[in-house]
Amino acid sequence: MKKLLYIPVNTKPEHLSTSKTVSREFVNRFLAKNPTFELMEIDICNEYVPELNYKYYNGRAELVSSDEYAKLNTEEQQAVARIKELSNQFVSADAYVIAAPMWSSFFPARLITYIDCVIQKDKVLKINEDKVEGLLDDKKRTAVYIQSSGGVFPKLLSGQINHGTTYIEDIFKFIGIKDFHKLMVEGTGKDNIGVEGAEKKAFEDMDKIIDKMSE
Ligand SMILES: Cc1cc2nc3c(=O)[nH]c(=O)nc-3n(C[C@H](O)[C@H](O)[C@H](O)COP(=O)(O)O)c2cc1C
């Protein structure tokens, strides 16, 4: 079976979170349309995602092994094992749903910690002296980034304000996942939209994206 990896980025329980509410509906509709997919879910704000430490690395995106690994204490060895596990899970997926709130024009820091964990040499990146290449164009992969925000941001200003969205698109394309989509859940903090209005619009917008990801 193919795998959908769902990555919510939020400490809130689902019923209190706009991004989690919308993304759960997205995942359910995606799976209904794509019955050959099974769901993998990693709640990165509530599950173990190690903070990176220089001791875990030999070089860029390369985890220690053998002698260097043996020098680590038990907790550090567990962190290295977990980083490998997170990276393997990420690589095994065919479709990705990442859902986060906008925080300070970006996303919560936990997501960058997770990305630093999963981007590993010879799994996700090929690192040569003269060039670095993404390896995740090895099969058909597709991704959507779902972002909730208090404000509403015109697409034209995206590069200046919507830094989380721009970054996620750039890094996914860089590692080889070129089929990338965005679902904005905007205006949760605005009187004339609010959580209900923002969610309603997102529920209307999502089928078009699911269709594209299912092609
Ligand atoms: C720490 C923090 C920072 C935020 N920064 C922004 C921001 O820069 N721009 C914005 O429009 N909304 C910002 N918001 C509002 C959230 O993006 C908004 O409430 C969103 O709908 C929350 O989604 P959630 O319910 O999934 O957490 C911020 C909220 C918090 C708690």
PDBQT file of the ligand as one rigid body, heavy atoms in Angstrom, charges set to zero:
ROOT
HETATM    1  C1  LIG A 301       2.688  32.540  19.230  1.00  0.00    +0.000 C 
HETATM    2  C2  LIG A 301       1.700  32.939  18.151  1.00  0.00    +0.000 A 
HETATM    3  C3  LIG A 301       2.150  33.664  17.069  1.00  0.00    +0.000 A 
HETATM    4  C4  LIG A 301       1.256  34.016  16.045  1.00  0.00    +0.000 A 
HETATM    5  N1  LIG A 301       1.717  34.730  14.973  1.00  0.00    +0.000 NA
HETATM    6  C5  LIG A 301       0.864  35.068  13.974  1.00  0.00    +0.000 A 
HETATM    7  C6  LIG A 301       1.314  35.809  12.840  1.00  0.00    +0.000 A 
HETATM    8  O1  LIG A 301       2.482  36.146  12.705  1.00  0.00    +0.000 OA
HETATM    9  N2  LIG A 301       0.410  36.156  11.890  1.00  0.00    +0.000 N 
HETATM   10  C7  LIG A 301      -0.906  35.789  11.977  1.00  0.00    +0.000 A 
HETATM   11  O2  LIG A 301      -1.677  36.104  11.069  1.00  0.00    +0.000 OA
HETATM   12  N3  LIG A 301      -1.367  35.067  13.040  1.00  0.00    +0.000 NA
HETATM   13  C8  LIG A 301      -0.520  34.708  14.039  1.00  0.00    +0.000 A 
HETATM   14  N4  LIG A 301      -0.971  33.983  15.114  1.00  0.00    +0.000 N 
HETATM   15  C9  LIG A 301      -2.381  33.546  15.132  1.00  0.00    +0.000 C 
HETATM   16  C10 LIG A 301      -2.535  32.093  14.673  1.00  0.00    +0.000 C 
HETATM   17  O3  LIG A 301      -1.858  31.854  13.472  1.00  0.00    +0.000 OA
HETATM   18  C11 LIG A 301      -4.032  31.785  14.486  1.00  0.00    +0.000 C 
HETATM   19  O4  LIG A 301      -4.720  31.971  15.690  1.00  0.00    +0.000 OA
HETATM   20  C12 LIG A 301      -4.271  30.384  13.948  1.00  0.00    +0.000 C 
HETATM   21  O5  LIG A 301      -5.595  30.274  13.490  1.00  0.00    +0.000 OA
HETATM   22  C13 LIG A 301      -4.020  29.314  15.019  1.00  0.00    +0.000 C 
HETATM   23  O6  LIG A 301      -4.213  28.033  14.467  1.00  0.00    +0.000 OA
HETATM   24  P1  LIG A 301      -4.404  26.762  15.415  1.00  0.00    +0.000 P 
HETATM   25  O7  LIG A 301      -5.763  26.881  16.050  1.00  0.00    +0.000 OA
HETATM   26  O8  LIG A 301      -4.282  25.578  14.534  1.00  0.00    +0.000 OA
HETATM   27  O9  LIG A 301      -3.311  26.823  16.451  1.00  0.00    +0.000 OA
HETATM   28  C14 LIG A 301      -0.109  33.636  16.139  1.00  0.00    +0.000 A 
HETATM   29  C15 LIG A 301      -0.554  32.903  17.262  1.00  0.00    +0.000 A 
HETATM   30  C16 LIG A 301       0.338  32.555  18.250  1.00  0.00    +0.000 A 
HETATM   31  C17 LIG A 301      -0.152  31.766  19.445  1.00  0.00    +0.000 C 
ENDROOT
TORSDOF 0
